[in-house]
Structures are given as structure tokens and as C-alpha cells.
């Protein structure tokens, strides 16, 4: 699963919502591993996208909330204790 999402992170087009399957898996991974889940997802999750962070020269998953606000990048070791960033 880690290899799948690592490759997905580096191949998915930027700023486009992920597919339904990847969305469901990312939500499940958040629910099982994030210590501040309520704070992270707020009223709900609308989508996940892959964004490029020029400061770190890497791609990261971003969470788009139901109220259209954007949560910060998915932190290292929060999704299934895996590092999703390419550092």
C-alpha cells in the first residue's frame, strides 16, 4: 500500500481531486492514525488533492474540507505511520 500511494503521489496531476478509491483509503488511514482527527477534518472532507510545495520542492496530499477550506499538508507519519512526502 505504501508503494502504491508513493507512486500515486508522484504521478497524479497537481490540484485535481483524487479518485473515489484513493479518497476512501486516505480517509480510512486518517481515521485510524491521526491523533487530532476532529480538528483535522472539521465538518467533513470534500476531497484530497496533490499539491506541489516549492519551499520543500516536494508533492504532498492536501485535504479540502466540506466548507472549502484547505488543511495544511498531510503531515509525515500521520497516514498509516508512513512518510508520504518526497524529501
C-alpha positions in Angstrom: 0.0 0.0 0.0 2.9 2.4 0.8 4.4 1.9 -2.6 1.0 2.4 -4.3 0.5 5.8 -2.6 4.1 6.9 -3.0 3.7 6.3 -6.8 0.3 7.8 -6.8 1.6 11.0 -5.1 4.3 11.4 -7.8 2.1 10.5 -10.8 -1.3 12.1 -10.0 -1.8 15.5 -11.7 -1.5 18.5 -9.4 -4.5 20.3 -7.9 -7.0 17.6 -9.1 -9.3 15.7 -6.7 -8.2 12.1 -6.2 -10.4 9.2 -7.3 -13.1 7.7 -5.1 -10.9 4.7 -4.2 -7.9 6.7 -3.1 -10.2 9.1 -1.3 -11.8 6.3 0.7 -8.4 4.8 1.6 -6.9 8.1 2.6 -9.9 8.8 4.9 -9.6 5.4 6.4 -5.9 5.9 7.0 -6.6 9.3 8.7 -9.3 7.8 10.9 -7.0 5.0 12.1 -3.8 7.0 12.7 -4.4 10.7 13.2 -4.4 11.8 16.9 -6.4 15.0 16.3 -8.9 13.7 13.7 -11.8 16.1 14.7 -9.5 19.1 14.4 -8.0 17.8 11.1 -11.3 17.1 9.2 -13.6 19.6 10.9 -17.1 19.3 9.4 -16.0 16.7 6.8 -13.7 16.0 3.9 -14.7 17.1 0.4 -11.6 15.9 -1.4 -7.9 15.2 -1.4 -5.5 16.7 -3.9 -1.8 16.5 -4.6 -0.1 19.9 -4.5 3.5 20.9 -5.1 5.3 22.8 -2.2 8.0 24.9 -3.8 9.6 25.7 -0.5 10.3 22.0 0.1 10.4 21.0 -3.6 8.1 18.1 -3.0 4.5 16.9 -3.6 2.1 16.4 -0.7 -1.5 15.4 -0.2 -3.8 18.2 0.9 -7.2 17.9 2.4 -10.1 20.0 1.1 -12.8 20.4 3.8 -16.5 20.5 3.2 -16.5 24.2 3.9 -14.0 24.7 1.0 -11.1 25.5 3.4 -7.9 23.7 2.8 -6.0 22.0 5.6 -2.2 22.0 5.7 -0.3 19.3 4.0 -0.7 15.7 5.3 2.0 15.5 7.9 4.7 12.9 7.9 3.9 9.7 9.7 0.2 10.6 10.0 -1.2 8.4 7.3 -0.6 4.9 8.5 2.7 5.9 10.0 4.2 6.4 6.6 6.2 9.3 5.1 4.2 10.5 2.1 6.5 13.3 1.2 9.4 13.0 -1.2 12.2 14.6 0.8 
